[in-house]
Amino acid sequence: MATQGQVITCKAAVAWEPNKPLVIEDVQVAPPQAGEVRIKILFTALCHTDAYTWGGKDPEGLFPCILGHEAAGIVESVGEGVTEVQPGDHVIPCYQAECRECKFCKSGKTNLCGKVRGATGVGVMMNDKKSRFSINGKPLYHFMGTSTFSQYTVVHDVSVAKIDPQAPLDKVCLLGCGVPTGLGAVWNTAKVEPGSIVAIFGLGTVGLAVAEGAKAAGASRVIGIDIDNKKFDTAKKFGVTEFINPKDHDKPIQQVIVDLTDGGVDYSFECIGNVSVMRAALECCHKGWGTSVIVGVAASGQEISTRPFQLVTGRVWKGTAFGGFKSRSQVPWLVEKYMKKEIKVDEYITHSMSLGEINEAFHLMHEGGCLRCVLKMYD
């Protein structure tokens, strides 16, 4: 492309400071350096993690920055030494890198990768510890190694999943975060078996993906817990078989669930990021074998608690990031599953808007009627 090696000026939604509306600005995006890829982002979705950082709750949140981490686009150019993608490839940028060389990647025990984390955690690129984004010479921080609220972004090559060019980018952008997180929490982290009883706390996009994963795994009962009764009809379409609103009960929710399930559930999933709900999710698990998976991200400084006896008597407390999926290897596989209609994606998209409407889109997300809003980057 004619832009290779050049600085590109494009539109991006900039978070200048926490809790202030994002501003559409003309930003300069530098060319990719060695081991980097510049991507033309075509569609990006909004996720609660973006709002979490924007709201100032993230210990790693840095401002000014360009948020966004659930997106799809086309490679515009690549830096020196990049061999696995080339200009024109359709890709999903992945906040969870996969270098295949570090201690984590080689362990066979985790999908976490340590190669670029030292840079992405502080909003810069690995090569020179600097940003590729600026406005009139003033640098803007990167976010999660992705920064997809920009028409062009620069990411590390270990954070790029090359996908089927036939896949619709306005749909599969969701496979960059929420949907795999939920499916993988069930399939990879908990390894739910057929016949299991499952409880899901929080029926947003991730909770619904957990439900879909549990249904596919053959769970006999999938109990959805949420304080919004309006969510139940939607949840049924994703595999939730019964619904509990904690507000309808005087007893603690864990006791309600234990009573309804002859001693507790086999697996529970906390998809909110609320530490008191995390405790309830553990304590509603069956004695001797129940496993609870923490999926939601709690605010900075929060701590979890329970009585040690809960664990001594056989319950297991686990966490998951990106559903345990290895990004570059398995996101293309998830795209294939979508193309074969084996997993839902379209059904999570409740709204479509443009980049210029991003603040309005965030308001929608907080109202509860919105699962995923996909933004078109170019009018």
C-alpha positions as CSV (number, residue, x, y, z in Angstrom):
1,M,0.0,0.0,0.0
2,A,1.2,3.5,-0.7
3,T,1.1,4.4,3.0
4,Q,3.8,1.8,3.9
5,G,6.7,3.4,5.8
6,Q,4.7,6.7,6.2
7,V,3.0,8.3,9.2
8,I,-0.7,7.9,8.7
9,T,-3.1,10.6,10.1
10,C,-6.5,9.1,10.9
11,K,-9.5,9.4,13.2
12,A,-9.4,7.9,16.7
13,A,-11.5,8.2,19.9
14,V,-9.1,9.6,22.5
15,A,-9.6,9.2,26.3
16,W,-7.8,12.4,27.5
17,E,-8.6,11.6,31.2
18,P,-10.7,9.2,33.2
19,N,-14.5,9.6,33.1
20,K,-14.5,12.4,30.5
21,P,-16.2,11.9,27.2
22,L,-14.0,10.4,24.5
23,V,-13.0,12.9,21.8
24,I,-12.7,12.1,18.1
25,E,-9.3,13.5,17.1
26,D,-6.9,13.4,14.1
27,V,-4.0,11.2,15.4
28,Q,-0.7,10.4,13.8
29,V,0.1,6.7,13.7
30,A,3.8,5.9,13.1
31,P,4.9,3.0,10.8
32,P,5.5,-0.4,12.4
33,Q,9.0,-1.1,13.7
34,A,10.6,-4.6,13.8
35,G,8.2,-7.2,15.0
36,E,5.2,-4.9,14.7
37,V,2.1,-4.8,12.5
38,R,0.0,-1.8,11.4
39,I,-3.6,-2.6,11.0
40,K,-6.5,-0.7,9.4
41,I,-9.3,-1.3,11.9
42,L,-12.7,-1.7,10.1
43,F,-14.9,-2.6,13.0
44,T,-14.5,-2.5,16.8
45,A,-16.9,-3.5,19.5
46,L,-17.2,-2.0,23.0
47,C,-16.5,-4.1,26.1
48,H,-16.9,-3.4,29.8
49,T,-13.1,-3.6,30.2
50,D,-12.8,-0.5,28.1
51,A,-15.3,1.3,30.4
52,Y,-13.5,-0.1,33.4
53,T,-10.2,1.5,32.5
54,W,-11.9,4.7,31.2
55,G,-13.7,4.9,34.5
56,G,-10.4,5.1,36.4
57,K,-10.7,1.7,38.1
58,D,-7.7,0.0,36.3
59,P,-4.4,0.1,38.2
60,E,-2.7,0.0,34.7
61,G,-4.9,2.7,33.2
62,L,-2.8,5.5,31.7
63,F,-4.1,8.7,30.1
64,P,-4.3,10.1,27.5
65,C,-4.8,6.8,25.7
66,I,-6.7,5.1,22.8
67,L,-8.9,2.4,24.3
68,G,-10.5,-0.6,22.5
69,H,-9.5,-4.2,22.3
70,E,-12.3,-6.2,20.5
71,A,-11.9,-5.6,16.8
72,A,-11.1,-6.8,13.3
73,G,-9.3,-5.3,10.3
74,I,-6.8,-5.7,7.5
75,V,-3.0,-5.5,7.7
76,E,-1.7,-2.3,6.1
77,S,2.0,-2.9,6.6
78,V,4.4,-4.9,8.6
79,G,7.8,-4.2,10.3
80,E,11.1,-5.9,9.8
81,G,11.1,-9.6,10.6
82,V,7.4,-10.1,10.5
83,T,6.7,-13.3,8.6
84,E,3.3,-14.7,9.8
85,V,1.1,-11.9,8.4
86,Q,1.4,-9.6,5.4
87,P,-0.4,-6.6,4.0
88,G,-3.9,-7.5,3.0
89,D,-4.4,-10.3,5.5
90,H,-7.6,-10.2,7.5
91,V,-6.8,-10.2,11.2
92,I,-8.1,-9.9,14.8
93,P,-5.8,-8.1,17.1
94,C,-5.5,-10.0,20.4
95,Y,-4.8,-8.4,23.8
96,Q,-3.6,-11.8,25.0
97,A,-0.4,-12.4,23.0
98,E,1.1,-15.8,22.0
99,C,4.8,-15.8,21.2
100,R,5.2,-19.6,21.4
101,E,8.7,-19.0,22.8
102,C,8.4,-17.7,26.4
103,K,8.2,-19.8,29.6
104,F,4.4,-19.4,29.7
105,C,3.9,-20.3,26.1
106,K,6.1,-23.4,26.4
107,S,4.6,-24.6,29.7
108,G,1.6,-26.2,28.0
109,K,-0.3,-25.1,31.2
110,T,-1.5,-21.6,30.3
111,N,-2.6,-19.3,27.5
112,L,-0.8,-16.3,29.2
113,C,2.3,-15.0,27.3
114,G,5.1,-13.0,28.9
115,K,6.9,-11.7,25.8
116,V,5.4,-8.2,25.4
117,R,3.5,-7.9,28.7
118,G,6.2,-5.6,30.1
119,A,5.4,-3.1,27.3
120,T,1.6,-3.5,26.8
121,G,1.0,-3.1,30.6
122,V,2.5,0.4,30.5
123,G,1.0,1.5,27.2
124,V,4.0,1.4,24.9
125,M,5.6,-0.9,22.3
126,M,8.4,-3.4,23.2
127,N,11.0,-2.2,20.7
128,D,11.7,1.3,22.0
129,K,9.3,1.5,24.9
130,K,7.5,4.3,23.1
131,S,4.0,4.9,21.6
132,R,3.2,4.8,17.9
133,F,0.3,7.2,18.5
134,S,0.6,11.0,18.8
135,I,-1.3,14.2,18.3
136,N,1.0,17.0,17.0
137,G,4.0,15.3,18.6
138,K,2.3,14.6,22.0
139,P,2.3,10.8,22.6
140,L,-0.9,8.9,23.4
141,Y,-0.6,5.6,25.4
142,H,-1.6,2.3,23.9
143,F,-4.2,0.2,25.7
144,M,-4.0,-3.6,26.2
145,G,-1.5,-3.8,23.2
146,T,-4.5,-3.2,20.8
147,S,-6.0,0.3,20.9
148,T,-8.7,-0.4,18.4
149,F,-10.7,2.8,18.8
150,S,-8.4,4.2,16.0
151,Q,-8.8,3.7,12.3
152,Y,-5.2,2.5,12.2
153,T,-3.3,0.9,15.1
154,V,0.1,-0.7,15.6
155,V,0.4,-4.0,17.5
156,H,3.1,-6.6,18.2
157,D,3.2,-9.4,15.7
158,V,2.7,-11.9,18.5
159,S,-0.8,-10.3,19.1
160,V,-2.2,-10.7,15.7
161,A,-4.5,-13.7,14.7
162,K,-4.8,-14.2,10.9
163,I,-8.3,-15.3,10.0
164,D,-10.3,-16.6,7.1
165,P,-10.8,-13.6,4.6
166,Q,-14.3,-14.8,3.9
167,A,-15.4,-14.1,7.6
168,P,-17.5,-11.0,8.1
169,L,-15.3,-8.6,10.0
170,D,-18.3,-6.7,11.5
171,K,-19.3,-9.9,13.3
172,V,-16.0,-11.8,14.1
173,C,-14.6,-8.7,15.8
174,L,-16.4,-10.1,18.8
175,L,-14.0,-13.1,18.8
176,G,-11.3,-10.7,20.1
177,C,-12.6,-10.8,23.7
178,G,-16.0,-11.5,25.2
179,V,-17.3,-14.5,23.4
180,P,-14.1,-16.6,23.6
181,T,-13.7,-15.6,27.3
182,G,-17.1,-17.1,28.1
183,L,-16.8,-20.2,25.9
184,G,-13.3,-20.9,27.0
185,A,-14.1,-20.5,30.7
186,V,-16.4,-23.5,30.3
187,W,-14.4,-25.6,27.8
188,N,-10.8,-24.9,28.8
189,T,-10.7,-23.7,32.4
190,A,-13.6,-25.6,34.1
191,K,-13.8,-28.4,31.5
192,V,-17.5,-28.8,32.2
193,E,-18.7,-32.4,31.7
194,P,-22.1,-33.7,30.3
195,G,-24.8,-33.8,32.9
196,S,-23.2,-31.0,35.1
197,I,-25.2,-28.3,36.9
198,V,-23.9,-24.9,36.1
199,A,-24.6,-21.4,37.7
200,I,-23.7,-18.2,35.9
201,F,-23.6,-14.9,37.8
202,G,-24.1,-12.0,35.4
203,L,-25.9,-12.4,32.1
204,G,-24.1,-9.9,29.9
205,T,-22.2,-11.0,26.8
206,V,-19.6,-13.1,28.7
207,G,-22.2,-14.7,30.9
208,L,-24.3,-15.6,27.8
209,A,-21.2,-17.1,26.2
210,V,-20.7,-19.2,29.3
211,A,-24.3,-20.4,28.9
212,E,-23.7,-21.3,25.3
213,G,-20.5,-23.1,26.2
214,A,-22.2,-25.0,29.0
215,K,-25.1,-26.0,26.7
216,A,-22.6,-27.3,24.1
217,A,-20.7,-29.2,26.9
218,G,-24.0,-31.0,27.7
219,A,-24.8,-29.4,31.1
220,S,-28.1,-30.7,32.5
221,R,-29.1,-27.4,34.2
222,V,-27.8,-23.9,33.5
223,I,-28.9,-21.5,36.2
224,G,-28.6,-17.8,35.3
225,I,-28.4,-15.3,38.1
226,D,-28.9,-11.6,37.5
227,I,-30.7,-8.6,39.1
228,D,-32.4,-7.7,35.8
229,N,-35.4,-9.9,35.0
230,K,-35.5,-8.6,31.5
231,K,-32.4,-10.6,30.7
232,F,-34.0,-14.0,31.2
233,D,-35.8,-14.2,27.8
234,T,-32.5,-13.5,25.9
235,A,-30.6,-15.9,28.2
236,K,-32.9,-18.8,27.4
237,K,-31.8,-18.5,23.7
238,F,-28.2,-19.0,24.8
239,G,-28.9,-22.1,26.9
240,V,-29.9,-20.8,30.4
241,T,-32.6,-23.2,31.7
242,E,-33.6,-21.4,34.9
243,F,-33.3,-17.9,36.2
244,I,-32.8,-16.5,39.7
245,N,-33.0,-12.8,40.7
246,P,-31.3,-12.4,44.1
247,K,-33.6,-9.5,44.8
248,D,-36.5,-11.9,45.0
249,H,-35.0,-13.8,48.0
250,D,-34.3,-12.9,51.6
251,K,-31.7,-15.7,52.0
252,P,-28.1,-15.2,50.6
253,I,-28.1,-16.2,47.0
254,Q,-25.6,-19.0,47.6
255,Q,-28.0,-20.6,50.1
256,V,-30.9,-20.3,47.6
257,I,-28.8,-22.1,44.9
258,V,-27.6,-24.8,47.3
259,D,-31.3,-25.5,48.3
260,L,-32.4,-25.7,44.7
261,T,-29.6,-28.1,43.6
262,D,-29.4,-30.7,46.3
263,G,-26.2,-29.3,47.9
264,G,-24.8,-27.0,45.2
265,V,-23.7,-26.7,41.6
266,D,-20.9,-28.6,39.9
267,Y,-19.5,-25.4,38.3
268,S,-20.1,-21.7,38.8
269,F,-18.9,-18.7,36.9
270,E,-18.7,-15.1,38.1
271,C,-19.0,-12.8,35.1
272,I,-19.4,-9.4,36.8
273,G,-16.2,-8.5,38.6
274,N,-17.9,-8.1,42.0
275,V,-15.9,-9.6,44.9
276,S,-18.9,-10.3,47.1
277,V,-20.6,-12.1,44.2
278,M,-17.3,-14.1,43.7
279,R,-17.7,-15.4,47.2
280,A,-21.4,-16.3,46.6
281,A,-20.3,-18.1,43.4
282,L,-17.8,-20.2,45.3
283,E,-20.1,-21.0,48.2
284,C,-22.9,-22.2,45.9
285,C,-20.7,-24.9,44.7
286,H,-21.2,-28.5,45.8
287,K,-19.0,-29.8,48.7
288,G,-16.3,-32.2,47.6
289,W,-15.9,-31.2,43.9
290,G,-17.6,-27.9,43.0
291,T,-15.4,-25.5,41.0
292,S,-15.9,-21.8,40.7
293,V,-14.3,-19.8,37.9
294,I,-13.7,-16.0,38.3
295,V,-14.2,-14.4,34.9
296,G,-15.1,-10.8,35.8
297,V,-12.4,-8.3,36.5
298,A,-12.8,-6.6,39.9
299,A,-11.7,-3.0,40.5
300,S,-8.2,-2.2,41.6
301,G,-7.4,-3.0,45.2
302,Q,-10.4,-5.3,45.8
303,E,-9.8,-8.6,47.6
304,I,-11.7,-11.8,47.7
305,S,-12.6,-13.7,50.9
306,T,-14.3,-16.9,52.1
307,R,-13.8,-19.2,55.0
308,P,-10.9,-21.6,54.3
309,F,-13.2,-24.5,55.3
310,Q,-15.0,-23.9,51.9
311,L,-11.8,-25.0,50.2
312,V,-10.7,-27.6,52.7
313,T,-14.0,-29.4,52.0
314,G,-13.2,-29.8,48.3
315,R,-14.3,-26.7,46.5
316,V,-11.9,-25.2,43.9
317,W,-11.5,-21.5,43.1
318,K,-10.0,-20.7,39.7
319,G,-9.6,-17.7,37.4
320,T,-9.4,-17.4,33.6
321,A,-8.1,-14.9,31.1
322,F,-9.4,-14.9,27.5
323,G,-11.0,-18.2,28.4
324,G,-7.7,-20.0,28.3
325,F,-7.6,-19.8,24.5
326,K,-4.2,-19.3,22.9
327,S,-4.9,-16.3,20.7
328,R,-3.0,-16.7,17.5
329,S,-3.5,-20.5,17.3
330,Q,-7.2,-20.7,18.4
331,V,-8.9,-17.4,17.4
332,P,-8.7,-18.6,13.7
333,W,-10.3,-21.9,14.9
334,L,-13.1,-20.0,16.6
335,V,-13.7,-18.1,13.4
336,E,-14.0,-21.4,11.5
337,K,-16.5,-22.7,14.1
338,Y,-18.5,-19.5,13.6
339,M,-18.4,-19.9,9.8
340,K,-19.7,-23.5,10.2
341,K,-22.5,-22.1,12.5
342,E,-21.2,-24.1,15.5
343,I,-21.0,-21.0,17.7
344,K,-23.1,-17.9,18.0
345,V,-21.7,-14.4,17.3
346,D,-24.3,-12.4,15.5
347,E,-26.8,-12.9,18.3
348,Y,-24.7,-10.9,20.7
349,I,-24.7,-7.8,18.5
350,T,-27.7,-5.7,19.6
351,H,-26.5,-2.3,18.2
352,S,-24.4,-1.0,15.3
353,M,-23.1,2.6,15.3
354,S,-20.3,4.7,13.9
355,L,-17.0,5.7,15.6
356,G,-18.4,9.3,16.0
357,E,-21.2,7.9,18.2
358,I,-18.9,6.1,20.6
359,N,-19.9,8.0,23.7
360,E,-23.6,7.3,23.0
361,A,-22.6,3.6,22.5
362,F,-21.0,3.5,25.9
363,H,-24.2,4.9,27.5
364,L,-26.2,2.2,25.8
365,M,-23.9,-0.5,27.1
366,H,-24.5,0.5,30.7
367,E,-28.3,0.5,30.2
368,G,-28.5,-3.3,30.1
369,G,-30.5,-3.6,26.9
370,C,-27.2,-3.7,25.0
371,L,-25.0,-6.7,24.7
372,R,-22.5,-5.8,22.1
373,C,-22.4,-2.6,20.1
374,V,-20.2,-2.7,17.0
375,L,-18.8,0.5,15.7
376,K,-18.0,1.0,12.0
377,M,-14.7,2.9,11.8
378,Y,-15.3,4.5,8.4
379,D,-18.6,6.3,7.4
